[in-house]
Amino acid sequence: MDWARQKCSSYYDSSWRWIEDTYLAYFGENRTSYGIKESLKKTEVTGDENIDGIQRGVGGAVGDVFSSKGPAGVVGDGIDKGLLRGNV
């Protein structure tokens, strides 16, 4: 019974990973660029609209560098495939 539960969980995880990858690829993102953008969004602590806007802009720019179509897209895709998926 435990084997069946593990197999079902494995299929579930791989299905969701494929859905996430497809969604991110549609927008020209990878897990690395999306993670950078989301991490920097969470650091908005000032409450000042102007400073938070600057932080969002910097986070978006840094994330775009590592996106699939960005100048460091190869690095972002490598991190995505190697470290974030556990294929190291």
Summary of the structure (lengths in Angstrom):
residues: 88
radius of gyration: 16.4
end to end distance: 30.1
largest distance: 56.0
contacts: 220
relative contact order: 0.13
helix: 74%
strand: 0%
